[in-house]
């Protein structure tokens, strides 16, 4: 198994999906050990920082990549298995940014009142206890929360020569901000361009579903991933699989359209896995699906449809590649 280490220089970060030259070319089956910068581009480091002053909107959500995968062609499926996610710093940061977040006026929800107060929260890591510490800015309340690393952004280049900001979730993946993008998960993306051209970034040391204020515990991340290629079978929207669940992410606005996308795509996946008629799959889905909200703050909202494998007869998606990748990940330990 090829193993490639890549730590980008600051001038090598990319800020779009599409329109970028590859950082490296890899073979299917390669293990990548990557470093990625936080979504703030390390511009926020202290509670005294003022987000509207220190953040540059041109350089938010830097991505590590893109990587050209040999043999990947439009219509194929790229499989990315998350082997390990480890915080690359001893602290993470979250912030309230003017006119950004789920519970404030925004550029799309225009209201007469001023933005909510901006501010920064720094979460110190206790590496022994594997916690991040929340401390109030007013008062003396504090609590230790478990570290639950995830990648907010994983995706491939979009189709039709389109270019999207790395802040955007869409059918190519991107900034979906789902906590399910964690160690042990395999993500499946439809390949749209030769080489797939996938990137990762936006490490979160933990995040609640929805990412309500717009920022998680943002931090630089050391990521180990295995990248493989399945010829054909490209899903229209990102599919995720872990040992316990099948999952599909839809991203759009309004939020109900994100939900509809993920529901329709899961109905299609159930049909593929079990040979179900569309209406039978619709009826079954109605009784067993979970619908966690990934984000309510990005340029598109992301909603996931999630089904427990334990409720259904055993099946293997994409020729059982998740189990194979999980076994390969164990061999790296």
C-alpha positions in Angstrom: 0.0 0.0 0.0 1.4 3.4 -1.0 1.7 5.9 1.8 2.0 9.6 0.9 2.7 12.4 3.4 1.6 15.9 2.4 1.9 19.1 4.4 1.0 22.1 2.3 2.8 25.4 2.4 0.6 28.4 3.0 0.6 29.4 -0.6 -0.5 25.9 -1.6 -3.9 26.1 0.0 -6.9 26.2 -2.4 -10.2 27.9 -1.7 -12.5 26.4 -4.3 -13.7 23.1 -5.6 -12.9 23.1 -9.3 -10.5 25.4 -11.1 -7.3 24.3 -9.3 -4.2 22.4 -10.4 -3.5 19.1 -8.5 -1.2 19.3 -5.5 -0.2 15.7 -6.2 -1.1 12.6 -8.2 -1.9 9.4 -6.4 -2.9 5.8 -7.2 -6.1 4.2 -6.0 -5.5 2.5 -2.7 -3.1 5.1 -1.5 -3.0 6.1 2.2 -2.6 9.9 2.6 -1.3 11.5 5.8 -2.3 15.1 5.5 -2.2 18.3 7.5 -4.9 20.9 7.1 -5.3 24.5 8.4 -8.4 25.6 10.4 -11.3 27.3 8.7 -10.2 30.7 10.0 -6.8 30.2 8.3 -5.2 30.6 11.8 -6.4 34.3 11.9 -8.2 33.7 15.2 -5.9 32.7 18.0 -7.2 34.6 21.1 -10.4 35.7 22.8 -9.3 39.3 22.1 -9.5 38.9 18.4 -12.3 40.6 16.6 -13.6 38.3 13.8 -14.8 41.2 11.5 -11.3 42.7 11.7 -9.0 39.7 11.5 -10.8 37.4 9.0 -10.3 37.8 5.2 -13.3 36.4 3.3 -11.0 35.6 0.4 -9.0 33.1 2.4 -11.5 31.2 4.6 -11.8 27.4 4.7 -8.4 26.6 3.1 -8.3 23.1 1.6 -5.5 20.6 1.4 -5.3 19.3 -2.2 -6.7 18.8 -4.7 -5.4 15.3 -5.4 -5.5 13.7 -8.9 -6.4 10.0 -8.6 -5.0 7.9 -11.5 -7.7 6.2 -13.5 -10.7 8.2 -12.1 -13.1 9.2 -14.9 -16.5 10.8 -14.9 -19.1 8.3 -13.8 -16.8 6.5 -11.4 -17.1 6.5 -7.6 -14.3 7.8 -5.3 -14.2 6.2 -1.9 -12.5 8.0 1.0 -12.1 6.2 4.3 -11.3 8.2 7.4 -8.6 6.3 9.3 -7.5 8.8 11.9 -8.2 12.4 12.8 -5.9 14.0 15.4 -5.9 17.7 16.5 -2.7 19.4 15.2 -2.8 22.1 17.9 -3.4 22.2 21.6 -6.5 24.5 21.2 -9.4 25.2 18.9 -11.4 28.3 18.3 -15.0 29.2 17.7 -16.5 32.6 16.9 -19.6 34.6 16.5 -19.3 36.4 13.2 -21.5 39.4 12.2 -24.5 38.4 10.1 -23.5 34.7 10.1 -25.1 31.9 11.9 -28.4 30.1 12.3 -30.0 32.5 14.8 -29.2 35.9 13.5 -30.1 38.1 10.6 -28.0 37.2 7.5 -27.4 38.5 4.0 -30.3 36.3 2.9 -32.6 36.9 5.9 -32.5 40.7 5.8 -33.9 42.4 8.9 -33.6 45.9 10.4 -31.8 45.0 13.6 -28.0 45.0 14.1 -26.0 41.8 14.1 -25.5 39.8 17.2 -22.4 40.6 19.3 -19.3 39.1 17.8 -16.7 37.3 19.9 -14.3 34.4 20.2 -14.1 31.4 22.4 -10.9 29.4 22.8 -11.2 25.7 23.7 -8.0 24.3 25.3 -7.3 20.6 24.7 -6.6 18.2 27.5 -4.7 15.5 25.6 -4.7 13.1 28.5 -8.4 13.3 29.1 -9.2 13.8 25.4 -11.4 16.8 26.1 -11.8 20.4 24.9 -12.7 23.0 27.6 -15.6 25.4 27.2 -15.4 28.6 29.2 -18.0 31.3 29.2 -16.9 34.9 28.3 -19.2 36.2 31.0 -19.3 34.5 34.4 -17.2 31.5 35.5 -19.0 28.5 34.1 -16.8 25.9 32.4 -17.2 22.3 31.2 -14.9 19.7 29.6 -16.4 18.2 26.4 -15.1 15.0 24.7 -13.0 15.6 21.6 -14.9 14.2 18.6 -12.8 15.1 15.5 -14.4 15.4 12.1 -13.8 17.0 8.8 -16.2 19.7 7.8 -15.2 19.7 4.2 -14.5 16.8 1.9 -15.3 16.8 -1.8 -14.4 16.4 -5.4 -14.3 18.8 -8.4 -17.8 19.6 -9.7 -19.0 18.9 -13.2 -19.3 21.2 -16.2 -16.1 23.1 -15.4 -17.9 24.8 -12.5 -16.0 26.4 -9.6 -17.5 26.7 -6.2 -16.2 28.3 -3.0 -14.9 25.9 -0.5 -17.5 27.3 1.9 -20.2 25.6 -0.3 -21.8 22.1 0.1 -23.3 20.7 -3.0 -23.6 17.4 -4.9 -19.8 17.2 -5.1 -19.6 17.2 -1.3 -17.7 20.2 -0.1 -18.5 22.1 3.2 -21.2 19.7 4.4 -20.3 20.1 8.1 -21.7 16.7 9.1 -20.3 15.2 12.4 -20.6 11.8 10.6 -17.5 12.6 8.6 -15.4 11.1 11.4 -13.0 8.2 11.9 -14.5 4.9 10.6 -16.6 6.5 7.9 -16.3 5.8 4.2 -17.6 8.6 2.0 -18.6 7.9 -1.6 -18.5 10.7 -4.2 -19.4 10.6 -7.9 -16.4 11.5 -10.1 -17.1 14.5 -12.3 -13.7 15.2 -13.9 -10.7 13.2 -14.9 -8.7 12.4 -11.8 -11.6 13.3 -9.4 -9.6 16.2 -7.9 -10.6 15.8 -4.3 -9.7 18.0 -1.3 -10.2 18.0 2.4 -10.1 20.6 5.2 -12.1 22.4 7.9 -11.1 20.3 10.8 -13.4 20.4 13.8 -12.4 19.1 17.2 -16.1 18.8 17.9 -19.4 20.1 16.6 -23.1 19.8 17.4 -25.5 18.9 14.7 -26.5 22.0 12.8 -23.4 24.0 13.7 -25.8 26.6 15.1 -23.6 29.7 15.4 -21.8 28.9 12.2 -18.5 27.8 13.6 -17.5 24.6 15.4 -14.4 24.1 17.6 -12.2 24.9 14.6 -8.7 23.5 14.5 -5.8 22.4 12.3 -6.0 18.6 11.8 -3.7 15.7 11.0 -5.7 13.3 8.9 -5.0 9.8 7.7 -7.3 8.6 4.9 -7.3 5.8 2.4 -8.4 6.7 -1.1 -9.8 4.1 -3.5 -11.7 4.0 -6.8 -14.7 2.1 -7.9 -15.3 2.0 -11.6 -18.8 3.2 -12.4 -21.7 3.5 -10.0 -21.3 7.2 -9.3 -23.9 8.4 -6.7 -25.6 11.7 -7.6 -25.1 13.0 -4.0 -22.5 12.0 -1.4 -23.2 8.7 0.3 -21.6 7.8 3.7 -21.2 4.4 5.3 -19.9 3.3 8.7 -20.3 -0.1 10.4 -23.8 0.8 11.7 -25.4 3.1 9.1 -26.1 4.0 5.5 -26.2 7.7 5.0 -26.9 10.3 2.3 -26.3 14.0 2.4 -28.4 16.6 0.5 -27.4 20.3 0.4 -29.7 23.1 -0.8 -31.9 26.0 0.3 -34.6 26.0 1.6 -33.8 23.3 4.1 -36.7 21.1 3.2 -35.2 20.7 -0.3 -32.0 19.4 1.4 -34.2 16.9 3.2 -36.0 15.9 0.0 -32.7 15.4 -1.8 -31.4 13.1 0.9 -34.7 11.2 1.2 -35.0 10.6 -2.6 -31.3 9.5 -2.9 -31.8 7.1 0.0 -34.8 5.6 -1.6 -32.7 5.1 -4.7 -30.0 3.5 -2.6 -32.5 1.2 -0.9 -33.7 0.1 -4.3 -30.1 -0.7 -5.4 -29.3 -2.6 -2.2 -32.5 -4.6 -1.9 -34.2 -4.5 -5.3 -37.1 -2.6 -3.9 -39.8 -0.9 -6.0 -39.6 2.9 -5.5 -42.9 3.1 -3.6 -42.0 0.2 -1.4 -38.7 1.9 -0.6 -40.5 5.1 0.1 -42.8 3.4 2.6 -39.9 1.6 4.3 -37.9 4.8 4.5 -40.8 6.6 6.2 -40.7 4.1 9.1 -36.9 3.8 9.7 -35.1 6.9 8.7 -33.3 9.3 11.0 -32.7 12.9 9.8 -29.9 14.7 11.5 -29.3 18.3 10.3 -25.6 18.8 9.4 -25.6 22.6 9.0 -28.0 25.5 8.9 -25.5 28.2 8.2 -23.5 27.5 5.0 -24.3 28.8 1.5 -26.5 25.7 1.2 -28.0 23.9 4.2 -27.0 20.2 4.6 -29.4 17.5 5.8 -28.7 13.8 6.2 -30.9 10.8 5.9 -29.6 7.9 8.0 -30.7 4.3 8.3 -29.5 1.7 10.8 -28.1 -1.4 9.1 -29.3 -3.5 12.1 -33.0 -2.9 10.9 -32.4 -4.6 7.6 -31.0 -7.8 6.1 -27.2 -7.6 5.6 -26.1 -6.1 2.3 -22.8 -4.8 0.9 -22.6 -1.5 -0.9 -20.1 -0.8 -3.6 -18.9 -4.4 -3.6 -18.2 -4.3 0.1 -15.4 -1.8 -0.1 -16.2 -0.2 3.3 -15.3 -3.5 5.1 -12.2 -3.8 3.0 -11.1 -0.3 3.7 -11.8 -0.7 7.5 -9.6 -3.8 7.5 -6.8 -2.0 5.6 -7.1 0.9 8.2 -6.6 -1.6 11.0 -3.4 -2.8 9.4 -2.0 0.7 9.6 -2.4 0.8 13.4 
